């Protein structure tokens, strides 16, 4: 079995889907009230893990690495039941650098934390979602324009613009 086949098999077992690029909005966006980092999303419900490990994936340049996706308690019932997300729902994507050795893919440092928060009144142009990016462990928001993220999520309009799905 080739290394590539082993990696693909590992990824298939460990990963199902991606939150990917986050929704965006063209105009100046209101800031997202995000919990302090000690209250990070790892205390939320884990939705899924995936790895983008090759340039065969069109998102590799921007999102290559290990992805952990989380949802807060407000958004959990909507994710689980395939419903529209109520205001206050939040999803987060941790993106880690990766390395591969000894037949294992391992995280090697947080690259970024992507956060989306539902608030229909504040974000009417992006399906009710506001989005933010935090580089590595920096608490300073860095996203300047939500439009590119929103454009990426438009195909999931019927799922309230959320790419992740509940997996039993």
C-alpha positions in Angstrom: 0.0 0.0 0.0 1.5 3.4 -1.0 2.0 6.2 1.4 -0.6 8.2 -0.5 -3.2 5.4 -0.2 -2.5 5.1 3.5 -3.0 8.8 4.0 -6.2 8.8 2.0 -7.5 5.9 4.0 -6.6 7.6 7.2 -8.3 10.8 6.1 -11.4 8.9 5.0 -11.7 7.3 8.4 -11.0 10.4 10.3 -12.7 13.0 8.2 -16.0 13.6 6.5 -16.6 17.2 5.6 -15.3 20.7 6.1 -16.6 24.0 7.3 -14.1 25.5 4.9 -14.1 29.1 4.1 -16.3 31.1 6.3 -19.2 33.3 5.3 -18.5 37.0 4.6 -20.1 40.3 4.0 -18.9 43.1 1.7 -19.7 46.1 3.9 -18.0 46.9 7.3 -19.2 44.3 9.7 -20.1 44.5 13.3 -17.6 42.8 15.6 -18.5 39.3 16.8 -18.7 39.0 20.5 -16.5 36.0 21.0 -15.8 34.2 24.3 -12.4 34.8 25.9 -9.9 32.2 24.7 -9.9 30.3 28.0 -13.5 29.6 27.1 -12.5 28.3 23.7 -14.7 26.2 21.4 -13.1 23.0 22.6 -15.6 23.3 25.4 -18.4 23.2 22.8 -19.6 20.1 21.0 -17.2 18.6 18.6 -18.8 18.2 15.2 -16.1 16.6 13.1 -12.4 16.5 12.1 -10.9 16.5 8.7 -7.6 17.0 7.0 -6.8 18.8 3.8 -3.4 17.4 3.0 -2.9 17.8 -0.8 -3.1 20.4 -3.5 -5.7 18.1 -5.1 -8.2 20.0 -2.9 -8.9 23.5 -4.2 -8.8 24.9 -0.7 -5.3 23.5 0.1 -3.4 26.8 -0.3 -5.7 28.6 2.2 -7.0 25.8 4.4 -4.5 23.0 4.2 -4.1 21.2 7.5 -6.2 19.6 10.2 -9.7 21.0 10.9 -11.7 20.6 14.1 -15.2 21.9 13.9 -17.3 22.8 17.0 -20.8 24.1 17.6 -22.1 25.8 20.8 -25.1 24.6 22.8 -27.4 27.1 21.1 -26.6 25.7 17.6 -26.4 22.1 18.6 -30.1 21.2 18.1 -30.2 22.9 14.7 -27.1 21.0 13.6 -28.4 17.7 14.9 -31.9 18.1 13.4 -31.0 19.8 10.2 -33.0 22.9 11.1 -32.3 26.7 10.7 -29.9 28.0 13.3 -31.3 30.4 15.9 -29.6 33.7 16.7 -26.7 33.1 19.1 -25.6 29.9 17.3 -21.9 29.7 16.8 -19.6 27.4 14.9 -15.8 27.4 15.1 -13.1 25.8 12.9 -9.7 25.3 14.3 -7.1 25.0 11.6 -3.7 23.3 12.5 -0.5 22.8 10.5 0.1 19.1 10.1 3.0 16.7 9.9 3.0 13.1 8.9 5.4 10.4 10.2 5.2 6.9 11.5 1.9 6.4 9.6 0.2 9.2 11.6 -1.0 12.7 10.7 -0.5 15.0 13.7 -1.3 18.7 14.4 1.7 21.0 14.6 0.5 24.4 15.8 -2.7 26.4 15.5 -2.8 28.4 12.2 -6.1 30.1 12.7 -9.5 30.0 14.4 -12.5 30.8 12.2 -15.8 31.7 13.9 -19.3 32.2 12.6 -22.1 33.6 14.7 -25.8 33.8 13.8 -27.5 37.2 14.3 -30.1 37.8 11.6 -30.4 41.5 12.5 -26.7 42.3 12.4 -25.9 40.2 9.3 -28.8 40.3 6.9 -26.6 40.4 3.8 -24.9 37.1 4.7 -27.8 34.9 5.6 -27.8 36.1 9.1 -24.2 35.0 9.8 -21.3 37.1 11.0 -17.8 35.7 10.6 -14.4 36.3 12.0 -10.8 35.0 11.8 -8.3 34.9 14.6 -4.7 34.0 13.6 -3.0 31.4 15.7 -3.6 32.2 19.4 -4.1 35.9 18.8 -7.4 37.3 20.2 -7.3 40.2 17.6 -9.9 39.7 14.8 -8.3 39.9 11.3 -11.1 39.4 8.8 -11.5 42.6 6.7 -14.3 41.4 4.3 -16.9 38.7 4.8 -18.0 38.6 1.1 -15.4 35.9 0.0 -16.4 33.6 2.8 -20.1 34.1 2.2 -19.6 33.5 -1.6 -18.0 30.1 -0.7 -21.0 29.2 1.6 -23.7 30.1 -0.9 -24.1 26.6 -2.2 -25.3 25.5 1.3 -28.2 28.0 1.5 -30.6 25.1 2.0 -28.6 24.2 5.1 -28.5 27.7 6.5 -25.1 28.3 4.9 -23.4 25.7 7.1 -21.2 23.2 5.4 -20.9 20.8 8.4 -23.5 18.1 8.9 -24.4 16.0 12.0 -22.8 12.6 11.9 -24.0 9.9 14.3 
